[in-house]
Amino acid sequence: MSYRTLTFFGILLVVQSHFVTPKPSTDDDRKFDTNNKLYKGTLAAFNNFATQWGQRYSKVLEKVIEDLKDEGKGHENVDEIEQLQEIVELSKHLKADSDDETLHNIIDLDEEETDTDEIIQQYGDMDHVLTLVYKDGKDTVKGFYRNLVKFVHGFNKALEDYTKDMSEEEKAEHKHFFEWFKKFEELKEKNNVIEQSHMFIDFFKFFNPNI
């Protein structure tokens, strides 16, 4: 089984398998205005959510690092520890001077964690790290999931309210956005919050494709 265990949203995937969601194409769409109320409100809410849980996430990983050190395996854990320490530092400093910069930090963290997963899978014991994450952060994992569900449900409602007020002309100008929206809605109908969370970050790319 393949895991993306250490990604920020993926902390709860300690017991979930990872899947890949195709990235949306925005090439033919007219870009949304970043002064859009939905975009600004969602960005601010997401950054607040992410930075708060980033702090808790870093504390869990610090405990995992201590466990790895206490095991006394020395060189066997050096690659895991080094990579985890980098993620701890990134997780502690997600907050930036602007919401856009904070979002960039979150995306950078996600990319760094992907590299870490590959290193641990190659040189370390992924199942063992998973066990430690769950041992040291069981309450954090459960709390994160509860709050993730609330966040995604709130976003679902705001997104539905926004799209139903769009004209047919606006829908035609944002074709790929609506294709993404329909897939997101399908996942909502299936009550699949995990997959929605993986698709969520792509929302911002319809407003700022350079993210």
C-alpha positions, 0 to 999 in steps of 0.5 A, spaced: 500 500 500 502 506 498 501 512 503 502 520 503 503 520 510 506 526 512 503 531 507 499 537 511 492 535 509 495 527 509 496 527 516 490 523 517 492 518 512 495 514 517 490 509 515 488 511 508 491 510 502 493 515 497 490 517 490 492 522 485 487 527 482 488 530 475 490 537 475 485 542 472 486 545 466 485 553 466 488 554 459 482 556 456 478 559 461 478 566 463 481 568 470 477 569 476 478 576 479 482 575 485 478 580 489 473 575 488 469 575 495 469 567 495 476 567 493 479 572 498 474 569 504 476 562 502 484 563 502 483 567 509 479 561 512 484 556 509 490 559 511 487 560 518 486 553 518 492 551 515 497 555 520 493 553 526 494 545 524 501 546 522 503 548 529 500 542 532 503 538 526 510 540 528 509 538 535 507 531 533 513 530 528 517 532 534 515 527 538 516 522 532 523 524 531 525 523 539 522 516 538 526 515 532 532 518 536 531 514 543 531 507 539 538 508 538 539 505 531 543 511 529 545 511 522 539 507 520 534 513 522 539 519 520 535 520 513 528 520 516 530 524 522 533 529 517 527 530 513 522 530 518 526 536 522 526 540 515 518 539 515 517 541 522 521 547 521 516 549 515 510 547 519 512 552 524 513 558 519 507 557 514 504 564 516 507 570 512 506 577 511 500 576 506 495 570 505 498 569 498 505 568 501 502 564 506 498 559 501 505 559 497 508 556 504 503 551 504 504 549 497 512 549 498 511 544 505 506 539 501 512 539 495 517 538 501 513 532 504 512 529 498 520 528 497 520 526 504 515 520 503 519 518 497 526 518 501 523 514 507 520 509 502 526 508 499 531 508 505 527 508 511 521 504 514 515 507 512 510 503 516 514 504 523 514 512 522 506 511 521 506 507 527 509 513 531 505 518 528 499 515 530 502 513 537 504 520 538 499 524 535 492 520 535 488 525 538 491 530 533 489 526 527 482 525 530 481 532 531 484 534 525 479 530 521 473 533 525 475 540 523 477 538 516 470 535 515 467 542 518 472 546 513 470 542 507 462 542 508 463 550 509 466 551 503 461 546 499 456 551 501 459 557 499 461 554 493 454 552 491 452 559 493 457 562 488 456 558 482 448 558 482 448 565 482 453 565 475 450 567 469 450 562 463 455 567 460 460 566 466 459 559 466 461 558 459 467 563 460 470 558 466 468 551 463 474 548 466 472 551 473 465 548 472 468 541 470 472 541 476 466 543 480 462 538 478 467 533 480 467 536 487 460 536 487 460 528 486 465 527 491 460 531 496 454 526 494 459 520 496 461 524 502 468 523 500 471 528 504 478 525 504 478 526 496 475 533 496 481 535 500 486 533 495 482 537 490 481 543 494 487 546 493 486 546 485 480 551 487 485 557 488 489 556 481 482 558 477 484 565 480 491 565 480 494 560 475 501 561 477 500 558 484 
